[in-house]
């Protein structure tokens, strides 16, 4: 799958308030969640960037990534405290021109069938390729960084509002690809349920 000219961005700058601990460092099968995601994303992208919010997280995340750390780059928010839109802006502003697969660090399950559906629409020229109602586990073009910056400057932090202003393609979910792709680990209950399965 590496023949696709696509980059990867993991959003890991959130406060993890409901979880009570840094979601990116939650252990999944003996490895931090961030390691799991970075290795999955690296398998099909040219580069992997992690939006970490604040700069003090970088050393912690480098340690968590261990042998993968040399393969990733880290970016910090230019608009601190503005939610996932600020991480999206930081990442897309730093990545070379082109399409970027974006996943949030609390989404533990990359879906290969959904990914193939997204990648199959890259030639469309759309700003964003995503599943209905889902701003992440999606593909964005780096040119959207300017519109994201305008939204941040206007203090409009709504992700779905942003998608409504961009040229998007909504893909219809194939049977079975939705069940795990949009799992979120927001609370200790979510985490316990996921790790017990």
C-alpha positions as protocol buffer text, in pm:
chain_id: "A"
residue {
  index: 1
  type: UNK
  ca { x: 0 y: 0 z: 0 }
}
residue {
  index: 2
  type: UNK
  ca { x: 300 y: 236 z: 20 }
}
residue {
  index: 3
  type: UNK
  ca { x: 256 y: 331 z: -347 }
}
residue {
  index: 4
  type: UNK
  ca { x: -4 y: 590 z: -236 }
}
residue {
  index: 5
  type: UNK
  ca { x: 159 y: 928 z: -180 }
}
residue {
  index: 6
  type: UNK
  ca { x: 5 y: 981 z: 161 }
}
residue {
  index: 7
  type: UNK
  ca { x: 128 y: 1101 z: 497 }
}
residue {
  index: 8
  type: UNK
  ca { x: 5 y: 1013 z: 846 }
}
residue {
  index: 9
  type: UNK
  ca { x: -101 y: 1236 z: 1135 }
}
residue {
  index: 10
  type: UNK
  ca { x: -190 y: 1116 z: 1485 }
}
residue {
  index: 11
  type: UNK
  ca { x: -366 y: 1368 z: 1707 }
}
residue {
  index: 12
  type: UNK
  ca { x: -230 y: 1320 z: 2059 }
}
residue {
  index: 13
  type: UNK
  ca { x: -258 y: 1666 z: 2212 }
}
residue {
  index: 14
  type: UNK
  ca { x: -580 y: 1628 z: 2411 }
}
residue {
  index: 15
  type: UNK
  ca { x: -611 y: 1671 z: 2786 }
}
residue {
  index: 16
  type: UNK
  ca { x: -753 y: 1319 z: 2850 }
}
residue {
  index: 17
  type: UNK
  ca { x: -981 y: 1474 z: 3114 }
}
residue {
  index: 18
  type: UNK
  ca { x: -1244 y: 1201 z: 3117 }
}
residue {
  index: 19
  type: UNK
  ca { x: -984 y: 923 z: 3114 }
}
residue {
  index: 20
  type: UNK
  ca { x: -791 y: 1074 z: 3403 }
}
residue {
  index: 21
  type: UNK
  ca { x: -457 y: 970 z: 3253 }
}
residue {
  index: 22
  type: UNK
  ca { x: -283 y: 1030 z: 2919 }
}
residue {
  index: 23
  type: UNK
  ca { x: -475 y: 822 z: 2664 }
}
residue {
  index: 24
  type: UNK
  ca { x: -176 y: 801 z: 2429 }
}
residue {
  index: 25
  type: UNK
  ca { x: 16 y: 605 z: 2695 }
}
residue {
  index: 26
  type: UNK
  ca { x: -257 y: 353 z: 2781 }
}
residue {
  index: 27
  type: UNK
  ca { x: -117 y: 1 z: 2751 }
}
residue {
  index: 28
  type: UNK
  ca { x: -273 y: -217 z: 2480 }
}
residue {
  index: 29
  type: UNK
  ca { x: -126 y: -567 z: 2454 }
}
residue {
  index: 30
  type: UNK
  ca { x: 184 y: -456 z: 2644 }
}
residue {
  index: 31
  type: UNK
  ca { x: 258 y: -147 z: 2434 }
}
residue {
  index: 32
  type: UNK
  ca { x: 141 y: 215 z: 2468 }
}
residue {
  index: 33
  type: UNK
  ca { x: -158 y: 297 z: 2249 }
}
residue {
  index: 34
  type: UNK
  ca { x: 50 y: 561 z: 2069 }
}
residue {
  index: 35
  type: UNK
  ca { x: 307 y: 295 z: 1973 }
}
residue {
  index: 36
  type: UNK
  ca { x: 32 y: 73 z: 1835 }
}
residue {
  index: 37
  type: UNK
  ca { x: -112 y: 354 z: 1623 }
}
residue {
  index: 38
  type: UNK
  ca { x: 224 y: 482 z: 1501 }
}
residue {
  index: 39
  type: UNK
  ca { x: 329 y: 136 z: 1383 }
}
residue {
  index: 40
  type: UNK
  ca { x: -7 y: 84 z: 1205 }
}
residue {
  index: 41
  type: UNK
  ca { x: 7 y: 424 z: 1036 }
}
residue {
  index: 42
  type: UNK
  ca { x: 375 y: 389 z: 940 }
}
residue {
  index: 43
  type: UNK
  ca { x: 294 y: 70 z: 748 }
}
residue {
  index: 44
  type: UNK
  ca { x: 116 y: 260 z: 470 }
}
residue {
  index: 45
  type: UNK
  ca { x: 234 y: 622 z: 485 }
}
residue {
  index: 46
  type: UNK
  ca { x: 546 y: 804 z: 370 }
}
residue {
  index: 47
  type: UNK
  ca { x: 579 y: 996 z: 697 }
}
residue {
  index: 48
  type: UNK
  ca { x: 421 y: 991 z: 1043 }
}
residue {
  index: 49
  type: UNK
  ca { x: 363 y: 1314 z: 1236 }
}
residue {
  index: 50
  type: UNK
  ca { x: 226 y: 1330 z: 1588 }
}
residue {
  index: 51
  type: UNK
  ca { x: 49 y: 1646 z: 1706 }
}
residue {
  index: 52
  type: UNK
  ca { x: 136 y: 1656 z: 2076 }
}
residue {
  index: 53
  type: UNK
  ca { x: -24 y: 1981 z: 2189 }
}
residue {
  index: 54
  type: UNK
  ca { x: 239 y: 2103 z: 2436 }
}
residue {
  index: 55
  type: UNK
  ca { x: 617 y: 2065 z: 2379 }
}
residue {
  index: 56
  type: UNK
  ca { x: 681 y: 1903 z: 2719 }
}
residue {
  index: 57
  type: UNK
  ca { x: 509 y: 1585 z: 2597 }
}
residue {
  index: 58
  type: UNK
  ca { x: 769 y: 1512 z: 2331 }
}
residue {
  index: 59
  type: UNK
  ca { x: 1027 y: 1337 z: 2552 }
}
residue {
  index: 60
  type: UNK
  ca { x: 754 y: 1126 z: 2714 }
}
residue {
  index: 61
  type: UNK
  ca { x: 612 y: 1022 z: 2377 }
}
residue {
  index: 62
  type: UNK
  ca { x: 959 y: 954 z: 2231 }
}
residue {
  index: 63
  type: UNK
  ca { x: 1019 y: 714 z: 2516 }
}
residue {
  index: 64
  type: UNK
  ca { x: 680 y: 548 z: 2464 }
}
residue {
  index: 65
  type: UNK
  ca { x: 754 y: 501 z: 2092 }
}
residue {
  index: 66
  type: UNK
  ca { x: 1095 y: 342 z: 2165 }
}
residue {
  index: 67
  type: UNK
  ca { x: 1226 y: 198 z: 1835 }
}
residue {
  index: 68
  type: UNK
  ca { x: 967 y: 392 z: 1630 }
}
residue {
  index: 69
  type: UNK
  ca { x: 1067 y: 734 z: 1765 }
}
residue {
  index: 70
  type: UNK
  ca { x: 1322 y: 795 z: 1490 }
}
residue {
  index: 71
  type: UNK
  ca { x: 1053 y: 746 z: 1225 }
}
residue {
  index: 72
  type: UNK
  ca { x: 813 y: 1012 z: 1351 }
}
residue {
  index: 73
  type: UNK
  ca { x: 814 y: 1389 z: 1381 }
}
residue {
  index: 74
  type: UNK
  ca { x: 636 y: 1590 z: 1649 }
}
residue {
  index: 75
  type: UNK
  ca { x: 445 y: 1917 z: 1614 }
}
residue {
  index: 76
  type: UNK
  ca { x: 303 y: 2146 z: 1883 }
}
residue {
  index: 77
  type: UNK
  ca { x: -8 y: 2363 z: 1876 }
}
residue {
  index: 78
  type: UNK
  ca { x: 12 y: 2717 z: 1744 }
}
residue {
  index: 79
  type: UNK
  ca { x: -334 y: 2771 z: 1894 }
}
residue {
  index: 80
  type: UNK
  ca { x: -304 y: 2608 z: 2239 }
}
residue {
  index: 81
  type: UNK
  ca { x: -614 y: 2496 z: 2424 }
}
residue {
  index: 82
  type: UNK
  ca { x: -843 y: 2498 z: 2120 }
}
residue {
  index: 83
  type: UNK
  ca { x: -918 y: 2126 z: 2101 }
}
residue {
  index: 84
  type: UNK
  ca { x: -853 y: 1884 z: 1815 }
}
residue {
  index: 85
  type: UNK
  ca { x: -876 y: 2158 z: 1554 }
}
residue {
  index: 86
  type: UNK
  ca { x: -546 y: 2302 z: 1684 }
}
residue {
  index: 87
  type: UNK
  ca { x: -371 y: 1965 z: 1647 }
}
residue {
  index: 88
  type: UNK
  ca { x: -516 y: 1924 z: 1300 }
}
residue {
  index: 89
  type: UNK
  ca { x: -387 y: 2269 z: 1206 }
}
residue {
  index: 90
  type: UNK
  ca { x: -41 y: 2207 z: 1354 }
}
residue {
  index: 91
  type: UNK
  ca { x: 0 y: 1877 z: 1173 }
}
residue {
  index: 92
  type: UNK
  ca { x: -136 y: 1980 z: 833 }
}
residue {
  index: 93
  type: UNK
  ca { x: 74 y: 2300 z: 841 }
}
residue {
  index: 94
  type: UNK
  ca { x: 395 y: 2101 z: 897 }
}
residue {
  index: 95
  type: UNK
  ca { x: 342 y: 1818 z: 648 }
}
residue {
  index: 96
  type: UNK
  ca { x: 452 y: 1834 z: 284 }
}
residue {
  index: 97
  type: UNK
  ca { x: 180 y: 1917 z: 30 }
}
residue {
  index: 98
  type: UNK
  ca { x: -57 y: 1629 z: -28 }
}
residue {
  index: 99
  type: UNK
  ca { x: -307 y: 1399 z: 140 }
}
residue {
  index: 100
  type: UNK
  ca { x: -282 y: 1300 z: 504 }
}
residue {
  index: 101
  type: UNK
  ca { x: -451 y: 1013 z: 687 }
}
residue {
  index: 102
  type: UNK
  ca { x: -563 y: 1144 z: 1026 }
}
residue {
  index: 103
  type: UNK
  ca { x: -650 y: 941 z: 1333 }
}
residue {
  index: 104
  type: UNK
  ca { x: -702 y: 1046 z: 1694 }
}
residue {
  index: 105
  type: UNK
  ca { x: -487 y: 878 z: 1959 }
}
residue {
  index: 106
  type: UNK
  ca { x: -796 y: 750 z: 2140 }
}
residue {
  index: 107
  type: UNK
  ca { x: -905 y: 546 z: 1835 }
}
residue {
  index: 108
  type: UNK
  ca { x: -725 y: 214 z: 1892 }
}
residue {
  index: 109
  type: UNK
  ca { x: -843 y: 28 z: 1583 }
}
residue {
  index: 110
  type: UNK
  ca { x: -729 y: 121 z: 1236 }
}
residue {
  index: 111
  type: UNK
  ca { x: -971 y: -37 z: 988 }
}
residue {
  index: 112
  type: UNK
  ca { x: -804 y: -174 z: 673 }
}
residue {
  index: 113
  type: UNK
  ca { x: -1135 y: -201 z: 478 }
}
residue {
  index: 114
  type: UNK
  ca { x: -1228 y: 159 z: 560 }
}
residue {
  index: 115
  type: UNK
  ca { x: -877 y: 277 z: 481 }
}
residue {
  index: 116
  type: UNK
  ca { x: -895 y: 115 z: 137 }
}
residue {
  index: 117
  type: UNK
  ca { x: -1227 y: 290 z: 74 }
}
residue {
  index: 118
  type: UNK
  ca { x: -1077 y: 625 z: 170 }
}
residue {
  index: 119
  type: UNK
  ca { x: -766 y: 575 z: -41 }
}
residue {
  index: 120
  type: UNK
  ca { x: -973 y: 474 z: -343 }
}
residue {
  index: 121
  type: UNK
  ca { x: -1120 y: 827 z: -356 }
}
residue {
  index: 122
  type: UNK
  ca { x: -794 y: 1025 z: -344 }
}
residue {
  index: 123
  type: UNK
  ca { x: -806 y: 1097 z: -718 }
}
residue {
  index: 124
  type: UNK
  ca { x: -1131 y: 1291 z: -660 }
}
residue {
  index: 125
  type: UNK
  ca { x: -940 y: 1603 z: -558 }
}
residue {
  index: 126
  type: UNK
  ca { x: -1166 y: 1655 z: -253 }
}
residue {
  index: 127
  type: UNK
  ca { x: -1042 y: 1845 z: 52 }
}
residue {
  index: 128
  type: UNK
  ca { x: -1154 y: 1569 z: 289 }
}
residue {
  index: 129
  type: UNK
  ca { x: -1257 y: 1206 z: 243 }
}
residue {
  index: 130
  type: UNK
  ca { x: -1443 y: 1068 z: 544 }
}
residue {
  index: 131
  type: UNK
  ca { x: -1730 y: 856 z: 668 }
}
residue {
  index: 132
  type: UNK
  ca { x: -2055 y: 1034 z: 752 }
}
residue {
  index: 133
  type: UNK
  ca { x: -2039 y: 1212 z: 1087 }
}
residue {
  index: 134
  type: UNK
  ca { x: -1676 y: 1110 z: 1144 }
}
residue {
  index: 135
  type: UNK
  ca { x: -1404 y: 1377 z: 1120 }
}
residue {
  index: 136
  type: UNK
  ca { x: -1120 y: 1133 z: 1200 }
}
residue {
  index: 137
  type: UNK
  ca { x: -1003 y: 800 z: 1058 }
}
residue {
  index: 138
  type: UNK
  ca { x: -1025 y: 1021 z: 750 }
}
residue {
  index: 139
  type: UNK
  ca { x: -806 y: 1176 z: 479 }
}
residue {
  index: 140
  type: UNK
  ca { x: -747 y: 1552 z: 459 }
}
residue {
  index: 141
  type: UNK
  ca { x: -547 y: 1753 z: 206 }
}
residue {
  index: 142
  type: UNK
  ca { x: -282 y: 1981 z: 355 }
}
residue {
  index: 143
  type: UNK
  ca { x: -436 y: 2279 z: 171 }
}
residue {
  index: 144
  type: UNK
  ca { x: -717 y: 2276 z: 430 }
}
residue {
  index: 145
  type: UNK
  ca { x: -472 y: 2414 z: 690 }
}
residue {
  index: 146
  type: UNK
  ca { x: -554 y: 2770 z: 582 }
}
residue {
  index: 147
  type: UNK
  ca { x: -928 y: 2722 z: 637 }
}
residue {
  index: 148
  type: UNK
  ca { x: -862 y: 2550 z: 970 }
}
residue {
  index: 149
  type: UNK
  ca { x: -649 y: 2847 z: 1075 }
}
residue {
  index: 150
  type: UNK
  ca { x: -929 y: 3085 z: 978 }
}
residue {
  index: 151
  type: UNK
  ca { x: -1173 y: 2882 z: 1192 }
}
residue {
  index: 152
  type: UNK
  ca { x: -932 y: 2890 z: 1487 }
}
residue {
  index: 153
  type: UNK
  ca { x: -884 y: 3266 z: 1453 }
}
residue {
  index: 154
  type: UNK
  ca { x: -1264 y: 3305 z: 1449 }
}
residue {
  index: 155
  type: UNK
  ca { x: -1282 y: 3085 z: 1763 }
}
residue {
  index: 156
  type: UNK
  ca { x: -1504 y: 2837 z: 1578 }
}
residue {
  index: 157
  type: UNK
  ca { x: -1377 y: 2501 z: 1703 }
}
residue {
  index: 158
  type: UNK
  ca { x: -1652 y: 2277 z: 1560 }
}
residue {
  index: 159
  type: UNK
  ca { x: -1503 y: 1996 z: 1352 }
}
residue {
  index: 160
  type: UNK
  ca { x: -1825 y: 1906 z: 1174 }
}
residue {
  index: 161
  type: UNK
  ca { x: -1883 y: 2275 z: 1102 }
}
residue {
  index: 162
  type: UNK
  ca { x: -1544 y: 2283 z: 935 }
}
residue {
  index: 163
  type: UNK
  ca { x: -1627 y: 1979 z: 723 }
}
residue {
  index: 164
  type: UNK
  ca { x: -1946 y: 2150 z: 609 }
}
residue {
  index: 165
  type: UNK
  ca { x: -1735 y: 2437 z: 468 }
}
residue {
  index: 166
  type: UNK
  ca { x: -1485 y: 2214 z: 287 }
}
residue {
  index: 167
  type: UNK
  ca { x: -1523 y: 2012 z: -31 }
}
residue {
  index: 168
  type: UNK
  ca { x: -1575 y: 1665 z: 112 }
}
residue {
  index: 169
  type: UNK
  ca { x: -1658 y: 1317 z: -3 }
}
residue {
  index: 170
  type: UNK
  ca { x: -1857 y: 1106 z: 240 }
}
residue {
  index: 171
  type: UNK
  ca { x: -1804 y: 738 z: 181 }
}
residue {
  index: 172
  type: UNK
  ca { x: -2070 y: 479 z: 251 }
}
residue {
  index: 173
  type: UNK
  ca { x: -1950 y: 233 z: 511 }
}
residue {
  index: 174
  type: UNK
  ca { x: -1907 y: -123 z: 393 }
}
residue {
  index: 175
  type: UNK
  ca { x: -2049 y: -392 z: 615 }
}
residue {
  index: 176
  type: UNK
  ca { x: -1821 y: -466 z: 910 }
}
residue {
  index: 177
  type: UNK
  ca { x: -1576 y: -178 z: 867 }
}
residue {
  index: 178
  type: UNK
  ca { x: -1759 y: 56 z: 1105 }
}
residue {
  index: 179
  type: UNK
  ca { x: -1777 y: -178 z: 1402 }
}
residue {
  index: 180
  type: UNK
  ca { x: -1422 y: -111 z: 1517 }
}
residue {
  index: 181
  type: UNK
  ca { x: -1297 y: 189 z: 1317 }
}
residue {
  index: 182
  type: UNK
  ca { x: -1472 y: 450 z: 1530 }
}
residue {
  index: 183
  type: UNK
  ca { x: -1418 y: 295 z: 1872 }
}
residue {
  index: 184
  type: UNK
  ca { x: -1309 y: 570 z: 2111 }
}
residue {
  index: 185
  type: UNK
  ca { x: -1133 y: 525 z: 2445 }
}
residue {
  index: 186
  type: UNK
  ca { x: -1260 y: 832 z: 2630 }
}
residue {
  index: 187
  type: UNK
  ca { x: -1322 y: 692 z: 2978 }
}
residue {
  index: 188
  type: UNK
  ca { x: -1177 y: 419 z: 3202 }
}
residue {
  index: 189
  type: UNK
  ca { x: -1493 y: 219 z: 3126 }
}
residue {
  index: 190
  type: UNK
  ca { x: -1427 y: 241 z: 2751 }
}
residue {
  index: 191
  type: UNK
  ca { x: -1069 y: 126 z: 2804 }
}
residue {
  index: 192
  type: UNK
  ca { x: -1165 y: -162 z: 3031 }
}
residue {
  index: 193
  type: UNK
  ca { x: -1429 y: -281 z: 2788 }
}
residue {
  index: 194
  type: UNK
  ca { x: -1190 y: -259 z: 2492 }
}
residue {
  index: 195
  type: UNK
  ca { x: -906 y: -444 z: 2663 }
}
residue {
  index: 196
  type: UNK
  ca { x: -1142 y: -716 z: 2791 }
}
residue {
  index: 197
  type: UNK
  ca { x: -1263 y: -805 z: 2441 }
}
